[in-house]
């Protein structure tokens, strides 16, 4: 075992001595004060992904929900992430749901959370990001609606208007299970109305900024195949720039070992989500065709699972819960594995491998 692996292992054990939310906050604090190790960006052109005016140095991103308040953007990128997505950020600050609201299912390598979009709000997060300035990787800003908002569509528009000048890309998060009624926005007519408003706001900002900020849509894994087709149709009609598949699940697989914790309300993430989210990803790729950028999220805790997401149809992958159990070295391990895969497959770029196993995954049923 290398010194790096030993430090990583000791760090995981220490953090797991704390309750999950305290551990999370301690990690953010450690990163923001520069106490975390720096693994650096892997230098391999074969892992680069160009999307419009953006260049992702590698395909591994930090999913939204980890750095909710944009406190550790650059330190996270120094861990090796090619992109970091902060948020979800709502117009007004909100405390989220009562504690406890984060639960480890260690036997399942899983997490359940019901945070409820706890964040510092637009004004505070805007100032933090503005002060960071240029970053060594791509910055995504994930926007949402306040729990008590009377006009949730207006909240998303406010997010676009506030953060377009700072974001490399924006993500509209309509898939959190912890804000009552939010997932209703995935319904076809509601989604069309929402996305039309978001894209109109983005286009106004393009005229002001001279840059078309890409807009992503993040969906839940708890959707039917028919719903995926309807969402894909709306996304393509409204000219949304990409999709993130997927958020946490409200399902509780029968295979879960930690039966007591599994009874907690909230979104399940981690290893048990891998298959369901990858099937949803593959079906989404089949529905939207080969060109729309897709980010695959859910259950990535090994290099092999990261590769499977790419093969199922993801251009980029994101992780969060995987680091709870594998630590900060996971990013480096994934990138080295993917770099070796490109060489072994004798292709020039990782993007040449996107979707090569799409049928294998897309033909599976979603009702797991």
N, C-alpha and C positions, 0 to 999 in steps of 0.2 A: 504494500500500500504506500502510495506517495505521500509526502508531507501535505500536499494540497488536499488529497482525499481524506487524510486523517483530520485536518483542520475542519473540513467540510462536515465530517461525521460527528465530531465533537460539538460543532455548532448546532447541528440538528438536534442532538440529544439535549443540549442546554435549553434551546428554545421550546422543546416539547415538555420541559418541566413547568412551563408557564401555561396558563389557560390560553386558548387559541387567539382571542382578540388581543390580549396583552402581548403575546408572542408576535403577532402581526405588527402591532404598533412599535414594539421594540426593534423589529427588523427595519421598518421604515426609518426610525430614528437613527439606527446604526448606519444605514445607507446615506441618509441626508447629512450626517456629520463626517462622512468620509472614512469610517472605520471598517467598511467592508473591503474584501480583497478586490483587485482589479485583474480580470482575466484577459481583457482587451478584445478587440474585434479580430476574428479570424480573417486572414488575408488570402482569399481564394476567389478569383473572378468568376469561377464556375458556380458559385453560390449567389452571385449578385442577381437582383431582379429589378428591372427598370419598368416603372409604371408612370407614364407621362413624364413630368419633370422630376420625379422622385427616383432615387436609387437606393434600394435596400441592400446593404452589404452582405447580409445573410438572411435566411428565411425564418429565424426564430424571434418571435416577439413576446413581450410581456403583455398579457391580457389586461383589459380594464378590470378594475375592482381591487387590484393590488395597491397601486399608487393613486388612490382616489383623489388626493388633493395636490398632486403635482409637486411633491416634496423631494423626490429622489430620481428625477429624470436622467440626469447625466450619470450619476453613480450606477443606475441600472444598465445604461448603455455600456459602461465600463466593465460590467460583468460579461459582456459579449452579445447582448441582445442587438439585433439589427434594427428593431423598432420597439418603441414603448408606447402603449396606449393608456393615457391617464383618464381618471373619471370613474364612474359616471358623475358629471357635474350638472347640477340643477340651478335654475335662476336664483332662487333663494337658498340660503343655508338651511340644512335640516339635520336633526340629530339621528334620524333613522329609528328603527324599532328598538324596543326595550332590550336590555341585556339580561341574560346571555343570548347571543344571536349568532355564534360561530361555534361549530362542534366538529371535533376530529373523530373520524371512524378509522382508527389506526389499523385495525385488523383488515380493513377493506382498502386502505390507502386512499381514503376519501375524506371529503369535507362537506358539511351542510352549513349554509349560512342563510340568515334572513336579515341582513344588515338594513336593507330598505333605503338605498341611495343616501346613506349618511355622507355628507360632504360640506365643505366650507362655502359653497355657492360661487356664482360667476365672478363677482368682484374680486374676492380673495384669490381664487385660483388663477384668474387672468393676470393679476399682478405677479404671482409667483412665476408663471410661465414667461411673462415678459422679461423678468429679471434674469432668467436662465439664458436667454438669447439663443444663439446658434448651438445646436447639439450635434454630437458625433454620429447620430443615427436619425431615423425617421420618427417623427412625433405625431401620434394620433391623439385626438381629443374626443372623448366619448360624452355625448350630451343626452340629457333626459329631462323628464318633467317632474315637478314637485308633486308630492303625494296629494296635497290639498288644492292643487291648481284647478281653477274653473275652466281653463282652456289649455289643454295639454299640447295641442298643435302649436299654439302661440309660444309655449315654453321652448319647444324645439327650434322654432324660428329665432327666438331670442338667443339660443345657443349658437346657431349659425352666425348671426350678426355679431355676437360678442367675440367668437373665437376664430373666425375665418382668417383673420390676419396673422394668427399665431400658429395655426395648425398646418402640418403637412397634409393631413387628411382628417376628416370628421366622421364620427360614427353616430348614427341615430340608434340608440338602444331602446327597443320596444319589447325586450324579451325577458326582463327581470321578473321572476315570480313573486318578488317581495314588495311590489307596489300594486295594491289592489286595482284590477281592471286594466293594467298597462298592456298586458298581452292581447287585450281585445283590439288593439291597434294593428294586429297582424291580420285581422279580417279584411277581406279584399277591398270593400268600399272605403272603410276607414283608413286603410293603408294607402290607397290611391290619393285620398284627400291630404293625408299627412305628407306623403312624399312630394306631391305637387307643391305644397307650401314650402317645404325644405329646399327643393331644387330652385324654386323661384327666388327664395332668399339668397341662395348660393350664387345664382346668376347676377343678382344685384351687386353682391360683394365682388364678383368677378369684374364688373365694370369699374368698381372703385379701386380694387387692388391690382388689376391687370393680371390676375392669375385665377384659374379655375380650380378651386379647392375640391379635390375628390370627396365624394360623400359615400360612405358605406352604410349598409343596413345590417344590424345584428339581430338574428332571429333565435328562437328557442328550438330545442330538439323535440319538444312535445307537440309536434304537429303531424298531421296525416300526410300521406304522399300527395293527395289531392290538394291540400293546403300549400304544400311546397310548390306545386305547379302554379297555383294561383298567385302566390307571392312572387314567384319568378316572373310571371307575366306582367305584374304591376311594376316590378323593378325594371324590367326591360322597357316597358312603355314609358315610364317616367324618367328614363335615362339616368338611373342611379349608377354610380361608378363601380360598385362592388358590394360583396356581402360577406358577413362573418357568421360562420356556422360552427358552433352554436353556443348559447348560454347554458346555464345550469338546468337540471331537470327536476320536475316535481315528482317524477316516477321513483319508485323504490324497488329495484330489482330483488327478486326473491333470493338471490344468491348472497345478499348482504349478510355478513357475519355479526356485525354489531347491531343486534336487533333493538337494543334500548335506544341508542343514539339515532337509529334510522327512523324512529317515531317522531323526531323533532321536525317541525315545519320549516320549510325553506327550500332552497335550491341545492341539489346534490351535485358535487363536482368530484373530479379525481378519477381513479382507475375504472370504477363501475360505469362511468359515462362514456368511456372510449368507444365502445361498439355502437351504441345508439347514435352518438354525435357523428361518427364517421359514416354510418349509413345515411344519415340526414345530409351530410356534406356531399356524398356521392350522388344522391338523388337530386340535390340542388345543382350539381355540376351537369348532370344529364339534362335538367330542365332549362338551364341558362345557356348551354352550349360551351364551346371550348375557350371563348375569349374573355368573358367577364372575370375580373379578379375575385378569387375566393380565398378567405383566410379560414383555416380549419382549427377549431378549438374544442377541447374536451378530452380529458384523460391522457394527455401526453406526459408520460413520466419516464420514458426510455427513448433512446435513439431510434429503436426499431418502430415504435409507435409514431414517432415524428415522420419517419419515412413512409409509413402506411397512410398517413394523412395526405402526403404529397401524391402518392400513387393513387389515392381515391379521388383526387381532384383539386387539392389545395395548392395555390401558388405560394402561400406563406402559412406558417402555423403560429399559434400563440399558446402559452401555457401560464399557469399560476399554481394550482394545487400540486402539480408535480414537484415544484420546488419545496413544498412543505415536507415532503418525504425524501427527496433526493438532494436538496440543498442547491447552493449557487453554482456548483460545478456542472449541473445538468446541461446548461446552455452550451458550454464548451464541448461536452461529450456528443451532443446532438450534431453540432456543426462539423466536428471531425468525422463523425459517422457518415453524414450526408456528403461530405467532400470525398470520402473514400468510395461511396456508392457511385458518384458521378464518374470517377476514374474506372471503376470495375465495369460499369455499364457502357463505357466507351462513348459517352456523349459529351458535348461541349459545355452544357449548362444544366443545372438541376431542373430548370423549367422544361427540358425535354422529357422528363420523367413524370410530369404532372398528368394524372389521370390514366396511367397505364394499367391500373387495376380497377378502373371505374366500374366496369360491369360486375366484377366480383363483389363489390360492396353495394352497388345500386340495385342489384337484383334481390338483396336480402329484405325481409319485411321489417317495417319500423315498429311493429307492435311486439316489442321485446318483453 
